Amino acid sequence: MKSRYILGTGINKSDMVAGLGIITFRLHDCRSLKGKRKIVKSIISRLRNNFNVSVAEVGSNDIYQRAVIGFALVGNNRKVINSKIDKIFNLADELNLAEIIDSEMEIINL
């Protein structure tokens, strides 16, 4: 039988929740990879600063009119993680730097 506790920490495994998300953007007025980099860096820095999440460009690196940004956060409450992910999606949309054409999220209890 597996233990529900992480040895030596006193932490119950079911208390850890990981939230993952991917946002796909369409960059309408972007004509170069340099222009794309400026927009992507701006989106990433705003998400990092507002939510203290890990954020990176994770796909479509060579396509200058599309960007795929992934993020991850960890906590101990599923509802809080879900709420933060929703707020991240909302902020990314409200920035009006690019059009969101797709988004995905997953919440994992460990």
N, C-alpha and C positions, 0 to 999 in steps of 0.2 A: 504494500500500500504506500502511495506517495504521500509525503508530508505536505501539509498546506502552508508550512512556514519556510521562509528562506533561512537556512542555517546560520546561526550567529548574529542575526539581525533583529529578531523578534517581530519581523514584518510578516503579516499574513499575505500570501500570494494574491488572494482575491481583492486586496486593497489597491493593487496597481492597475491603472487604466492607461492605455496608450491610444491616442487619437492621431490618425493619419489622413491627409487630404491631398488631392491633386486638383489644380485649377489650370484649364487650358484657355489661353487668350488668343484673340485675333488682333493683330496690330495693323490697323488700317493705313495710317500715313507713314509707315516705316519703309524706307527705301534701301537700307543697308544693315549689315550686322552691327555696325557701330551705333546706329540709331536704336536698334533693338536692344543692345546692351544697356544703353542709357535708361530705357523704359523699364527693363527687367530689374536692373539694379535699384531703381526707385521703388518699384513694387515690393521687392524683397526687403529693402531697408525699412519701409513703412510697416510691413507686417512684423518684422523682428522687433522694432522699437515699440509698437503698440501692444504686442501680445507675448513677447519673450518666448517665441517659438523657433525651432530650427527650420530654416527655409532655404531652398536651393532650386536652381533651374535644373530640371530632371529630364527634359526631352526636347525634341525639335531644335537642337542647338544650331543647326546650319540653315534653318528656314527663317528668314528675317521677318516674315509676316505672321508667325505663330510662335507662341512661347508656352511651355509647360512648366509650372512651378509646383513643387511638392513641399509639404510641411509636416512636422510631427510635434506632438506635445504629450507630456506625461503628467498624470495626477492620480488622485485616489478616489475621485467621485465621477461616475459616468455622466451624470447630468451636467456637471460643471464643464467637463471636457466637450460634451455635445454642444453646450451653449457657446463655448469659446470658438469651436469650429464654425458654427453658424455666424458668429460675429466676424471671423476672419473672412468668410465668403462675402459677407455684406460689405466690409471695408474694401476688399479687393474690387468690388463692383463700384462702390462710391468714389474711388480714386479717379475714375473716368480716364485712366491712362490707356486702357485697352478694353476691348469687348470680351466678356467671358462667354465662351462658346460651349464649355463643358466643365463639370466639376464632379468629383467623387470624394467620398469619405468613408472611413472605416474606424470603428471603435473596438478595441480589443481589451478584454479583461484578462489579466495574467495572474 
